[in-house]
């Protein structure tokens, strides 16, 4: 591949951000070869039709991708939508990452406009936008063709990159029309295809990025090389809040072979060298003075004790109160109650965080696995008193992110190193530093109490969750405006879809100095574990099968019932399982941030006792999902399967612990991942839907842990109310 320093430039159209360096895209990774190219109308004759579409005279079509590809499949799914409305030839397109324009930002649908990937919103936010862009381009191409053919546009049709006049059979290729079409104004409300006319949307097209990821030609951030580049490695304080106050042996380290500089940053010392291993050797040799910060007495036992104490506190911040829950709970009735606990966990991406940055006088150029382009752009602009449009962000493939590469901390380290030496520097964070200095999903404790009525259904329920509030750290102002409660901690509980006539949901923010941020499925990986485990405990107390119990609780919601029934049918739920197999059943209505979407998930999980032993293994998971209209069923299945694998790692393995403010885990030997041989058979049932596309990247995680816990209870009659869960009697 050509070097990423060959910047991709998207030419300004109709004066929009004309001449701005922010129009630079990251890498152009075309189909099928996935080799870099440059989009430049001056040197390549490329004509910009919309913000998303460029057509060369040869007929080659380049489709823009504003959402980074971190494994979720947008590299295929988003261009699939564009190409369908454009009537492009799928075998004659290239895909390029685009950045810097308002068209590529989320808009008002997600707080302030920003370009980033997260919250499972790519399909929801961009489906209609891309359809319009494709239809706008098709319309101006047809108008241009009709003018040349001296016919009305209504007498023409398009197919595979050509405009046809049906009556005479004459046709013109898009490449022949593009230059003239690019000068026509775009219709803000073009006519969109109806569903029956779609040729690509809804089809199981193969992923475009798979061949390159298999043969090794795909470029991830850690692969980036630019001319005259140096490398950086970090020496970080032991504690999660530590600061570097001095470097005792900087001169001695700078005298080591290959070392070019030693740079002191607030939270790390950075050694710059001619290779990563020389930089790492220098970093290991550094002697730094450290202020341990607020976490110096932090200990996991004390964290858990504080959370448990808060469960019994007299006062809490109430998020939801329906009916008279306190009065009903105080009255006589069949009471079910349970406490649940989840630990802090970390992203542990296979590609550790890294970035290459060149701080120049005229611009700052960034290459790397960037999940939040505008966060990086704005952070570096503030740090160096620049205009955001002078920060050029090139995005590579992401070797996993799950929210970690959404933050700019690792990019800032590379920028500080580059500014010190005047050259591009790639800083790679070691696995140990990535785990010990990540941004964690908070651990949470929950207490659930319910009174069951005559038929075993809950007539009142009180749910309290305690722990470090994510929004209390990163969105304190929004949380305050929301009444002081954190929607991420209480996901799917404060807006509980189950029929509970008297409901109280409250929370207590147990403040800690631990750095926290978004992680795949955010708070639902804790809250759904607790809620769904408790629903199963209520079902057991009522003597009702968990699938049928949920049908009764969700009788008012037809989409939920369809999803429950689809999972139960595929799993043969009403048939008795084999003697050595037990099962768990769970549900989740996943609501996107800001109610951007709603996706229904039902899961049946089978647990098998290993022959002659006390250990178990998850052998099969059936997951039904109603996520609106399918852009590409292959991508939905991959997201659901990957989410289940990720959730099984969290359920069975993941736990971050602290002692004296130091994270005790450091690498995959003590923060292990699910192994390939442990992955169960996963069957995904996509429920037909006429709703617009909804999110599916995070929705399958939450139901996994409670399904495992209940299946294990069926086998052992012992409740598992804390994660991680050990698969043993």
C-alpha positions as CSV (number, residue, x, y, z in Angstrom):
1,X,0.0,0.0,0.0
2,X,1.2,3.5,-0.6
3,X,2.2,5.4,2.5
4,X,-0.6,7.1,4.5
5,X,1.3,10.3,4.1
6,X,-0.3,10.4,0.6
7,X,-3.2,12.5,2.0
8,X,-6.7,11.9,0.7
9,X,-8.2,15.2,-0.3
10,X,-11.9,15.6,-0.9
11,X,-12.4,18.6,-3.1
12,X,-14.7,21.3,-1.9
13,X,-18.1,21.4,-3.5
14,X,-20.0,24.7,-4.0
15,X,-17.6,26.5,-1.6
16,X,-18.3,24.1,1.3
17,X,-15.3,24.4,3.6
18,X,-13.3,25.4,0.6
19,X,-9.6,24.8,0.9
20,X,-9.9,23.5,4.4
21,X,-7.4,20.8,5.5
22,X,-10.2,19.3,7.5
23,X,-11.5,17.9,4.2
24,X,-8.7,15.4,4.2
25,X,-9.9,11.8,4.5
26,X,-7.8,9.2,6.2
27,X,-7.1,6.3,4.0
28,X,-8.7,5.2,0.8
29,X,-9.2,1.4,0.9
30,X,-10.9,0.4,-2.3
31,X,-12.7,-2.7,-3.4
32,X,-11.5,-5.3,-4.1
33,X,-7.8,-4.8,-3.7
34,X,-7.9,-2.4,-0.7
35,X,-5.0,-0.4,-1.9
36,X,-4.6,3.4,-1.2
37,X,-5.5,6.0,-3.7
38,X,-6.1,9.8,-3.7
39,X,-9.3,11.5,-4.4
40,X,-8.3,14.7,-6.1
41,X,-10.3,16.2,-8.9
42,X,-7.4,18.2,-10.2
43,X,-4.9,15.3,-10.7
44,X,-7.3,12.4,-11.1
45,X,-10.3,13.9,-12.9
46,X,-12.6,12.8,-10.1
47,X,-15.9,14.6,-10.0
48,X,-17.7,15.1,-6.6
49,X,-21.4,14.6,-7.0
50,X,-22.3,14.8,-3.3
51,X,-20.4,14.8,-0.1
52,X,-20.3,11.0,-0.3
53,X,-19.8,10.2,-4.0
54,X,-17.0,10.8,-6.5
55,X,-17.1,9.5,-10.1
56,X,-14.1,9.4,-12.5
57,X,-14.4,9.7,-16.3
58,X,-13.6,6.0,-16.5
59,X,-16.7,5.2,-14.5
60,X,-14.9,4.3,-11.3
61,X,-17.1,5.3,-8.3
62,X,-15.7,6.2,-4.9
63,X,-18.1,6.0,-2.0
64,X,-17.3,7.9,1.2
65,X,-17.4,6.2,4.6
66,X,-17.6,8.5,7.6
67,X,-17.9,5.8,10.3
68,X,-14.7,4.0,11.2
69,X,-14.5,0.3,10.7
70,X,-13.6,-1.3,14.1
71,X,-15.1,-4.7,13.3
72,X,-18.9,-3.9,13.1
73,X,-19.1,-4.0,9.3
74,X,-19.8,-0.4,8.4
75,X,-17.1,-0.6,5.7
76,X,-19.6,-2.8,3.8
77,X,-23.0,-1.8,5.1
78,X,-22.9,1.9,4.7
79,X,-21.5,1.8,1.1
80,X,-24.2,-0.8,0.4
81,X,-26.9,1.8,1.1
82,X,-25.2,4.5,-1.0
83,X,-24.6,2.2,-3.9
84,X,-28.2,0.9,-4.0
85,X,-29.8,4.3,-4.2
86,X,-27.1,5.4,-6.7
87,X,-27.6,2.3,-8.8
88,X,-23.9,1.8,-8.9
89,X,-22.2,-1.3,-10.1
90,X,-21.1,-3.0,-6.8
91,X,-18.1,-4.5,-8.6
92,X,-16.9,-1.1,-9.8
93,X,-16.8,0.9,-6.5
94,X,-14.1,1.9,-4.1
95,X,-14.6,2.9,-0.5
96,X,-12.7,5.7,1.2
97,X,-12.8,7.1,4.7
98,X,-14.0,10.8,4.7
99,X,-13.8,13.3,7.5
100,X,-14.1,17.0,8.4
101,X,-17.5,17.9,7.0
102,X,-20.8,18.5,8.8
103,X,-22.4,15.8,6.6
104,X,-20.2,13.3,8.4
105,X,-21.2,14.3,11.9
106,X,-24.0,13.0,14.0
107,X,-26.1,16.1,14.0
108,X,-28.5,17.1,16.7
109,X,-29.6,13.4,17.1
110,X,-26.7,12.8,19.5
111,X,-26.0,15.8,21.7
112,X,-23.5,18.2,19.9
113,X,-22.6,17.4,16.3
114,X,-19.5,15.2,16.1
115,X,-17.9,12.6,14.0
116,X,-17.4,9.4,15.9
117,X,-18.5,5.8,16.0
118,X,-20.3,4.6,19.1
119,X,-23.6,3.8,20.8
120,X,-24.6,1.4,17.9
121,X,-25.9,4.4,16.0
122,X,-24.3,4.2,12.5
123,X,-27.2,2.6,10.7
124,X,-29.8,4.6,12.7
125,X,-28.2,8.0,12.0
126,X,-26.8,7.5,8.5
127,X,-29.3,5.1,6.7
128,X,-31.6,7.8,5.5
129,X,-28.8,10.3,5.0
130,X,-27.0,8.0,2.7
131,X,-30.1,7.0,0.8
132,X,-30.8,10.7,0.1
133,X,-27.2,11.3,-1.0
134,X,-27.3,8.3,-3.4
135,X,-30.7,9.4,-4.8
136,X,-29.5,13.0,-5.2
137,X,-26.5,11.8,-7.3
138,X,-28.7,9.4,-9.4
139,X,-31.1,12.3,-10.1
140,X,-28.5,14.7,-11.4
141,X,-26.9,12.0,-13.5
142,X,-30.3,11.2,-15.0
143,X,-30.9,14.9,-15.7
144,X,-27.6,15.2,-17.4
145,X,-28.2,12.1,-19.5
146,X,-31.7,13.1,-20.5
147,X,-30.4,16.5,-21.7
148,X,-27.7,14.8,-23.9
149,X,-30.1,12.2,-25.2
150,X,-32.8,15.0,-25.8
151,X,-35.5,13.1,-23.8
152,X,-37.3,13.7,-20.6
153,X,-35.6,12.4,-17.4
154,X,-38.8,10.4,-16.7
155,X,-38.2,8.4,-19.8
156,X,-34.8,7.2,-18.4
157,X,-33.8,4.6,-15.9
158,X,-30.5,3.7,-14.2
159,X,-28.7,0.4,-13.6
160,X,-25.2,-0.6,-12.7
161,X,-23.6,2.8,-13.3
162,X,-25.4,3.7,-16.5
163,X,-28.4,5.8,-17.5
164,X,-30.7,4.1,-20.1
165,X,-33.4,5.5,-22.5
166,X,-35.8,2.6,-22.6
167,X,-37.5,3.5,-25.8
168,X,-34.3,3.6,-27.9
169,X,-32.0,1.5,-25.9
170,X,-29.4,4.2,-25.9
171,X,-27.3,4.6,-22.7
172,X,-24.6,6.7,-21.1
173,X,-22.2,5.7,-18.4
174,X,-21.9,7.6,-15.1
175,X,-18.3,8.5,-16.0
176,X,-19.4,10.2,-19.2
177,X,-21.9,12.3,-17.2
178,X,-20.1,13.0,-14.0
179,X,-18.3,16.3,-14.8
180,X,-21.5,18.0,-16.0
181,X,-23.7,16.4,-13.3
182,X,-21.3,17.6,-10.5
183,X,-22.2,21.2,-11.4
184,X,-26.0,20.8,-11.0
185,X,-27.7,21.8,-7.8
186,X,-28.8,18.9,-5.6
187,X,-32.5,18.3,-4.8
188,X,-32.8,18.2,-1.0
189,X,-35.8,15.8,-1.3
190,X,-35.0,13.4,-4.1
191,X,-37.3,10.5,-4.9
192,X,-36.1,7.4,-3.0
193,X,-36.5,3.9,-4.2
194,X,-39.3,1.8,-2.8
195,X,-38.3,-1.3,-0.9
196,X,-39.1,-3.6,-3.8
197,X,-36.6,-1.7,-6.1
198,X,-33.6,-2.2,-3.8
199,X,-31.0,-4.5,-5.3
200,X,-28.4,-4.3,-2.6
201,X,-30.1,-3.3,0.6
202,X,-31.2,-6.4,2.5
203,X,-28.8,-8.7,0.6
204,X,-26.2,-10.9,2.3
205,X,-23.2,-9.3,0.6
206,X,-19.8,-10.4,1.7
207,X,-17.7,-8.0,3.7
208,X,-15.4,-5.9,1.6
209,X,-12.7,-5.8,4.3
210,X,-12.4,-9.5,4.9
211,X,-9.8,-10.4,2.1
212,X,-7.4,-7.7,3.3
213,X,-7.7,-8.8,6.9
214,X,-7.1,-12.4,5.9
215,X,-4.1,-11.8,3.7
216,X,-2.5,-9.1,5.9
217,X,-2.7,-6.2,3.6
218,X,-5.2,-4.3,5.8
219,X,-3.6,-1.4,7.5
220,X,-4.2,-0.9,11.2
221,X,-2.9,1.9,13.3
222,X,0.0,-0.2,14.5
223,X,1.1,-0.8,10.9
224,X,1.4,2.9,10.0
225,X,4.7,4.1,8.6
226,X,5.4,7.6,7.4
227,X,8.7,9.1,6.2
228,X,11.2,10.1,8.8
229,X,9.1,8.6,11.6
230,X,10.4,7.9,15.1
231,X,8.9,5.7,17.8
232,X,7.8,6.3,21.3
233,X,7.2,4.2,24.4
234,X,5.8,5.2,27.8
235,X,6.8,5.0,31.5
236,X,3.6,5.5,33.5
237,X,3.1,5.9,37.2
238,X,1.9,2.8,39.0
239,X,-1.5,4.3,40.3
240,X,-4.4,5.0,38.0
241,X,-4.3,8.7,39.1
242,X,-0.5,9.1,39.2
243,X,1.3,12.1,37.8
244,X,5.0,12.3,36.7
245,X,6.6,15.1,38.7
246,X,10.2,14.5,37.6
247,X,12.7,12.3,35.7
248,X,15.9,11.5,37.6
249,X,18.0,9.9,34.9
250,X,16.8,11.6,31.7
251,X,20.4,12.4,30.5
252,X,21.6,8.8,31.0
253,X,18.6,7.4,29.1
254,X,19.1,9.9,26.3
255,X,22.7,8.6,26.0
256,X,21.4,5.1,25.2
257,X,21.7,3.7,21.7
258,X,19.0,5.0,19.3
259,X,17.3,7.3,21.9
260,X,16.4,10.7,20.5
261,X,14.5,12.4,23.3
262,X,12.9,12.0,26.8
263,X,9.7,13.9,27.1
264,X,7.8,14.5,30.4
265,X,4.0,14.6,30.1
266,X,1.6,15.1,33.0
267,X,0.7,11.4,33.2
268,X,3.7,9.7,31.6
269,X,7.3,10.0,30.5
270,X,7.8,9.3,26.8
271,X,11.0,8.0,25.3
272,X,11.5,8.6,21.6
273,X,13.8,6.4,19.6
274,X,14.6,5.0,16.2
275,X,12.6,1.8,16.9
276,X,9.9,0.8,19.3
277,X,12.0,-1.7,21.1
278,X,14.8,0.8,21.7
279,X,12.2,3.3,22.9
280,X,10.7,0.6,25.2
281,X,14.2,-0.3,26.5
282,X,14.8,3.3,27.3
283,X,11.4,3.7,29.0
284,X,12.0,0.7,31.2
285,X,15.3,2.2,32.3
286,X,13.7,5.5,33.3
287,X,13.6,6.5,37.0
288,X,10.6,8.8,37.5
289,X,9.3,10.8,40.5
290,X,5.6,10.2,41.0
291,X,2.6,11.8,42.8
292,X,0.2,8.9,43.2
293,X,-2.8,11.1,43.3
294,X,-6.2,10.5,44.8
295,X,-6.2,6.8,44.2
296,X,-3.2,6.0,46.4
297,X,-5.4,4.3,49.1
298,X,-7.8,2.7,46.6
299,X,-8.6,-0.9,47.3
300,X,-11.1,-3.3,45.8
301,X,-12.4,-4.5,49.2
302,X,-13.1,-1.0,50.3
303,X,-14.8,-0.2,47.0
304,X,-17.1,-3.1,47.4
305,X,-17.8,-2.3,51.0
306,X,-18.8,1.2,50.1
307,X,-21.2,0.0,47.4
308,X,-22.8,-2.6,49.8
309,X,-23.2,0.0,52.5
310,X,-25.0,2.3,50.0
311,X,-27.5,-0.4,49.2
312,X,-29.0,0.1,52.7
313,X,-28.8,3.9,52.8
314,X,-31.9,5.8,53.8
315,X,-31.7,8.3,50.9
316,X,-31.1,7.8,47.2
317,X,-31.7,9.7,44.0
318,X,-35.0,8.5,42.6
319,X,-35.1,8.0,38.8
320,X,-38.5,6.4,38.5
321,X,-41.6,6.1,40.7
322,X,-44.8,4.6,39.3
323,X,-47.8,4.0,41.6
324,X,-47.1,3.4,45.3
325,X,-44.2,0.9,45.4
326,X,-43.2,1.7,49.0
327,X,-46.6,1.1,50.4
328,X,-47.2,-2.2,48.5
329,X,-43.7,-3.5,49.4
330,X,-44.4,-2.7,53.0
331,X,-47.7,-4.7,53.0
332,X,-47.9,-8.4,53.4
333,X,-47.1,-10.5,50.3
334,X,-44.7,-12.9,48.8
335,X,-41.4,-11.1,48.8
336,X,-38.5,-11.9,46.5
337,X,-35.2,-10.1,47.1
338,X,-31.6,-10.4,45.9
339,X,-28.3,-8.4,45.8
340,X,-26.1,-8.5,42.7
341,X,-22.5,-7.3,42.0
342,X,-20.4,-6.6,39.0
343,X,-16.7,-5.7,38.9
344,X,-14.7,-3.0,37.1
345,X,-13.6,-4.2,33.7
346,X,-11.4,-2.9,30.9
347,X,-11.7,-3.0,27.1
348,X,-8.5,-5.1,26.4
349,X,-8.5,-4.6,22.7
350,X,-6.3,-6.9,20.6
351,X,-4.6,-3.9,19.0
352,X,-3.2,-1.9,21.9
353,X,-3.8,1.8,21.6
354,X,-1.3,3.6,19.4
355,X,-1.1,6.7,17.3
356,X,1.3,8.4,14.9
357,X,1.3,12.2,15.0
358,X,3.3,14.9,13.2
359,X,3.0,18.4,14.8
360,X,4.0,20.9,12.1
361,X,3.8,24.7,12.0
362,X,1.0,24.6,9.4
363,X,-1.0,21.6,10.6
364,X,-1.1,18.6,12.9
365,X,-1.4,15.3,11.1
366,X,-2.7,12.2,12.9
367,X,-2.7,8.5,11.7
368,X,-4.2,5.7,13.8
369,X,-7.1,3.7,15.0
370,X,-9.3,6.6,15.8
371,X,-12.9,6.1,17.0
372,X,-13.7,9.7,17.7
373,X,-12.2,11.9,14.9
374,X,-13.7,15.2,16.3
375,X,-12.6,14.4,19.8
376,X,-9.0,14.1,18.6
377,X,-9.2,17.1,16.4
378,X,-10.6,19.3,19.2
379,X,-8.3,18.0,21.8
380,X,-5.1,18.7,19.8
381,X,-6.5,22.1,18.7
382,X,-6.9,23.1,22.3
383,X,-3.5,21.7,23.3
384,X,-1.6,23.6,20.7
385,X,-3.9,26.6,20.3
386,X,-4.8,25.7,16.7
387,X,-8.0,25.8,14.7
388,X,-9.6,22.4,14.7
389,X,-9.7,22.3,10.9
390,X,-5.9,22.3,10.8
391,X,-5.8,19.0,12.5
392,X,-5.9,16.2,9.9
393,X,-7.1,12.9,11.1
394,X,-6.3,9.8,9.0
395,X,-8.2,6.7,10.3
396,X,-7.0,3.2,9.8
397,X,-8.8,0.0,10.6
398,X,-9.2,-0.5,14.3
399,X,-8.1,-3.7,15.9
400,X,-10.9,-3.7,18.3
401,X,-12.1,-0.6,20.2
402,X,-15.3,-1.2,22.2
403,X,-15.1,2.5,23.2
404,X,-11.5,2.6,24.2
405,X,-10.2,4.4,21.0
406,X,-12.9,7.0,21.4
407,X,-10.7,8.9,23.8
408,X,-7.8,11.0,22.7
409,X,-5.3,10.3,25.5
410,X,-3.0,8.1,23.4
411,X,-3.0,10.5,20.6
412,X,-2.0,13.3,22.9
413,X,1.1,11.3,24.0
414,X,2.2,10.9,20.4
415,X,1.6,14.7,19.8
416,X,3.7,15.7,22.7
417,X,6.5,13.4,21.5
418,X,6.3,14.8,18.0
419,X,6.3,18.4,19.2
420,X,9.5,17.7,21.2
421,X,11.5,16.3,18.2
422,X,9.9,18.0,15.3
423,X,9.2,14.7,13.4
424,X,6.3,12.3,13.2
425,X,6.3,9.9,16.1
426,X,4.4,6.7,16.6
427,X,3.7,6.0,20.3
428,X,2.6,2.4,21.1
429,X,1.2,1.8,24.6
430,X,2.2,-1.6,26.0
431,X,-0.4,-4.1,26.9
432,X,0.4,-3.7,30.5
433,X,0.0,0.1,30.4
434,X,-3.1,-0.3,28.4
435,X,-4.8,-2.5,31.0
436,X,-3.4,-0.6,34.0
437,X,-4.1,2.8,32.6
438,X,-7.3,2.3,30.7
439,X,-10.7,3.9,31.2
440,X,-12.9,1.3,33.0
441,X,-16.5,0.3,33.0
442,X,-17.6,0.9,36.6
443,X,-18.4,-1.9,38.9
444,X,-22.0,-1.8,40.2
445,X,-24.0,-3.3,43.1
446,X,-27.8,-3.7,43.0
447,X,-30.6,-4.6,45.4
448,X,-33.9,-5.8,44.0
449,X,-37.1,-6.4,46.0
450,X,-40.5,-7.4,44.7
451,X,-43.9,-8.5,46.0
452,X,-45.6,-11.1,43.8
453,X,-49.3,-11.2,43.4
454,X,-51.7,-14.2,43.3
455,X,-50.5,-15.4,39.9
456,X,-46.8,-14.9,40.7
457,X,-46.5,-11.6,38.7
458,X,-44.8,-8.6,40.4
459,X,-47.2,-6.1,41.8
460,X,-44.4,-3.9,43.2
461,X,-40.7,-3.7,42.7
462,X,-37.9,-1.5,44.1
463,X,-34.5,-1.6,42.3
464,X,-31.5,0.3,43.8
465,X,-28.1,0.4,42.1
466,X,-24.9,1.8,43.7
467,X,-21.4,2.4,42.4
468,X,-19.3,4.9,40.6
469,X,-21.4,6.9,38.2
470,X,-20.1,7.0,34.6
471,X,-22.0,10.2,33.9
472,X,-21.0,11.6,37.3
473,X,-17.5,11.6,35.9
474,X,-17.8,12.4,32.2
475,X,-21.2,14.1,31.9
476,X,-21.8,15.6,35.4
477,X,-23.7,18.6,34.0
478,X,-26.1,16.5,32.0
479,X,-26.6,14.2,35.0
480,X,-27.4,17.2,37.2
481,X,-30.0,18.4,34.6
482,X,-31.4,14.9,34.6
483,X,-32.2,15.1,38.3
484,X,-29.0,13.7,39.6
485,X,-29.3,10.1,38.3
486,X,-27.3,8.3,35.7
487,X,-29.2,6.7,32.9
488,X,-26.2,4.5,32.0
489,X,-26.2,2.9,35.5
490,X,-29.9,2.3,35.3
491,X,-30.3,1.2,31.7
492,X,-33.4,-0.9,31.0
493,X,-34.4,-0.5,34.6
494,X,-35.5,3.1,35.0
495,X,-37.6,2.7,31.8
496,X,-38.4,-1.0,32.5
497,X,-40.5,-2.5,29.7
498,X,-42.0,-5.2,32.0
499,X,-45.4,-4.8,33.4
500,X,-44.9,-3.7,37.0
501,X,-47.7,-1.4,38.2
502,X,-45.8,-0.1,41.2
503,X,-42.1,0.6,40.5
504,X,-39.3,2.5,42.2
505,X,-35.8,2.8,40.7
506,X,-33.1,4.8,42.5
507,X,-29.3,5.0,42.7
508,X,-26.4,6.2,44.8
509,X,-23.2,7.5,43.2
510,X,-20.4,6.0,45.2
511,X,-17.6,8.3,44.1
512,X,-14.2,6.9,43.3
513,X,-11.1,8.4,41.7
514,X,-11.0,5.7,39.0
515,X,-10.9,6.8,35.4
516,X,-14.1,5.5,33.6
517,X,-15.6,5.8,30.2
518,X,-17.9,4.1,27.7
519,X,-17.4,0.4,27.1
520,X,-19.3,-1.8,24.7
521,X,-23.0,-1.9,25.9
522,X,-22.1,0.7,28.6
523,X,-24.1,0.2,31.8
524,X,-26.4,-2.6,30.4
525,X,-23.7,-5.2,30.9
526,X,-24.3,-4.7,34.6
527,X,-28.0,-3.6,34.8
528,X,-29.3,-6.3,32.5
529,X,-27.4,-9.0,34.4
530,X,-29.2,-7.8,37.6
531,X,-32.7,-7.2,36.1
532,X,-32.9,-10.4,34.1
533,X,-31.4,-12.5,36.9
534,X,-34.1,-11.0,39.2
535,X,-36.9,-11.7,36.7
536,X,-35.7,-15.3,36.6
537,X,-35.7,-15.5,40.4
538,X,-39.3,-14.1,40.4
539,X,-40.3,-16.7,37.8
540,X,-38.7,-19.5,39.9
541,X,-40.6,-18.2,43.0
542,X,-43.8,-18.2,41.0
543,X,-43.1,-21.7,39.6
544,X,-43.4,-20.4,36.0
545,X,-41.1,-21.2,33.1
546,X,-38.9,-18.1,32.5
547,X,-40.0,-17.8,28.8
548,X,-43.7,-17.9,29.6
549,X,-43.2,-15.7,32.6
550,X,-41.7,-13.0,30.3
551,X,-44.6,-13.5,27.8
552,X,-47.0,-12.6,30.6
553,X,-44.9,-9.6,31.7
554,X,-44.6,-8.3,28.1
555,X,-48.2,-9.1,26.9
556,X,-48.6,-5.4,26.1
557,X,-45.7,-5.3,23.7
558,X,-46.2,-7.2,20.3
559,X,-42.7,-6.7,19.1
560,X,-41.3,-8.1,22.4
561,X,-43.6,-11.2,22.1
562,X,-42.6,-11.8,18.5
563,X,-38.9,-11.7,19.5
564,X,-39.5,-14.0,22.6
565,X,-41.4,-16.5,20.4
566,X,-38.7,-16.5,17.7
567,X,-36.0,-17.4,20.2
568,X,-38.1,-20.0,22.0
569,X,-39.1,-21.7,18.7
570,X,-35.5,-21.8,17.3
571,X,-34.3,-23.2,20.6
572,X,-37.1,-25.8,20.9
573,X,-37.7,-24.3,24.3
574,X,-40.8,-26.3,25.1
575,X,-39.0,-29.6,24.6
576,X,-37.2,-31.1,27.5
577,X,-33.4,-30.8,27.1
578,X,-30.9,-33.7,27.5
579,X,-30.2,-34.9,31.0
580,X,-26.8,-33.2,31.2
581,X,-28.1,-29.9,29.8
582,X,-29.7,-27.0,31.6
583,X,-31.0,-23.7,30.1
584,X,-31.4,-20.1,30.7
585,X,-33.8,-17.6,29.1
586,X,-33.4,-13.8,29.0
587,X,-34.6,-10.7,27.2
588,X,-33.4,-7.2,26.5
589,X,-35.1,-4.1,25.0
590,X,-32.0,-2.1,24.2
591,X,-32.7,1.6,23.8
592,X,-30.1,3.7,22.0
593,X,-28.8,6.9,23.6
594,X,-31.3,9.7,23.4
595,X,-33.9,7.1,22.4
596,X,-32.3,7.0,18.9
597,X,-33.5,3.4,18.4
598,X,-35.0,0.4,20.1
599,X,-33.8,-3.2,19.5
600,X,-35.5,-6.3,20.9
601,X,-33.4,-9.3,21.9
602,X,-34.4,-12.7,23.3
603,X,-31.9,-15.3,24.2
604,X,-31.9,-19.0,25.1
605,X,-28.7,-20.5,26.3
606,X,-27.7,-24.1,26.9
607,X,-25.2,-25.2,29.5
608,X,-23.7,-28.7,29.5
609,X,-22.1,-30.5,32.4
610,X,-18.8,-31.9,31.3
611,X,-18.7,-35.7,31.4
612,X,-18.0,-37.0,34.9
613,X,-17.0,-33.6,36.3
614,X,-18.2,-30.6,38.2
615,X,-17.4,-28.1,35.4
616,X,-19.8,-26.8,32.8
617,X,-19.5,-25.3,29.4
618,X,-21.8,-23.1,27.4
619,X,-22.6,-25.2,24.4
620,X,-25.3,-23.3,22.5
621,X,-26.8,-19.8,22.4
622,X,-29.9,-19.0,20.3
623,X,-30.4,-15.2,20.0
624,X,-33.5,-13.6,18.3
625,X,-33.1,-10.0,17.4
626,X,-35.6,-7.5,16.0
627,X,-33.5,-4.6,14.9
628,X,-35.6,-3.0,12.1
629,X,-35.0,-3.5,8.5
630,X,-31.8,-5.4,7.7
631,X,-29.2,-3.6,5.5
632,X,-27.1,-6.8,5.4
633,X,-28.1,-9.9,7.4
634,X,-24.5,-11.1,7.4
635,X,-23.5,-8.0,9.4
636,X,-26.3,-8.4,11.9
637,X,-25.3,-12.0,12.6
638,X,-21.7,-11.1,12.9
639,X,-22.5,-8.3,15.4
640,X,-24.7,-10.6,17.5
641,X,-22.2,-13.4,17.5
642,X,-19.3,-11.1,18.3
643,X,-21.3,-9.5,21.1
644,X,-22.1,-12.9,22.6
645,X,-18.4,-13.9,22.5
646,X,-17.4,-10.5,24.1
647,X,-20.1,-10.9,26.8
648,X,-18.9,-14.5,27.6
649,X,-15.4,-13.1,28.3
650,X,-16.9,-10.5,30.6
651,X,-19.2,-13.0,32.2
652,X,-16.7,-15.8,32.9
653,X,-13.3,-14.0,33.0
654,X,-13.2,-10.3,33.4
655,X,-12.4,-8.5,36.6
656,X,-10.2,-5.5,37.4
657,X,-9.0,-5.2,41.0
658,X,-7.2,-2.4,42.8
659,X,-4.7,-2.4,45.6
660,X,-3.0,0.8,46.8
661,X,-4.4,2.5,43.7
662,X,-2.7,0.1,41.3
663,X,-4.6,-2.2,38.9
664,X,-3.5,-5.8,39.8
665,X,-4.0,-7.2,36.3
666,X,-1.5,-6.5,33.5
667,X,-1.9,-8.8,30.5
668,X,-3.9,-11.7,29.1
669,X,-2.4,-14.2,31.6
670,X,-4.3,-12.5,34.4
671,X,-7.0,-10.8,32.4
672,X,-7.9,-13.7,30.1
673,X,-10.2,-13.7,27.1
674,X,-12.6,-16.4,26.0
675,X,-10.7,-19.0,23.9
676,X,-11.8,-20.1,20.5
677,X,-12.5,-23.6,21.7
678,X,-14.8,-22.2,24.4
679,X,-17.0,-20.4,22.0
680,X,-20.4,-22.0,21.8
681,X,-22.5,-22.6,18.8
682,X,-24.5,-19.4,18.2
683,X,-27.7,-19.3,16.2
684,X,-29.0,-15.9,15.3
685,X,-32.7,-15.4,14.3
686,X,-33.4,-12.1,12.6
687,X,-37.0,-11.2,13.1
688,X,-38.6,-9.6,10.0
689,X,-39.3,-6.0,10.5
690,X,-40.7,-3.0,8.6
691,X,-39.1,-0.5,11.0
692,X,-36.1,1.6,9.9
693,X,-32.7,0.0,10.7
694,X,-32.0,0.0,14.4
695,X,-28.7,-0.6,16.3
696,X,-27.3,-4.1,16.8
697,X,-23.6,-3.8,17.8
698,X,-24.1,-3.8,21.5
699,X,-27.6,-5.3,22.0
700,X,-26.6,-9.0,22.6
701,X,-24.2,-8.5,25.4
702,X,-26.5,-7.8,28.4
703,X,-28.6,-11.0,28.2
704,X,-25.6,-13.4,28.3
705,X,-24.6,-13.3,31.9
706,X,-28.1,-13.7,33.4
707,X,-28.7,-16.6,31.0
708,X,-25.5,-18.3,32.1
709,X,-26.4,-17.6,35.8
710,X,-29.8,-19.1,35.5
711,X,-28.7,-22.2,33.5
712,X,-26.1,-22.8,36.2
713,X,-28.7,-22.4,38.9
714,X,-30.8,-25.0,37.2
715,X,-27.9,-27.4,37.3
716,X,-26.6,-26.7,40.8
717,X,-29.5,-25.0,42.7
718,X,-26.9,-22.3,43.7
719,X,-27.5,-18.7,42.8
720,X,-24.7,-16.8,41.0
721,X,-25.3,-13.2,41.7
722,X,-21.8,-11.8,41.1
723,X,-19.6,-11.6,38.1
724,X,-17.4,-13.1,36.9
725,X,-19.2,-16.4,37.2
726,X,-17.3,-19.7,37.6
727,X,-18.7,-22.5,35.6
728,X,-18.5,-25.1,38.3
729,X,-20.7,-26.8,40.9
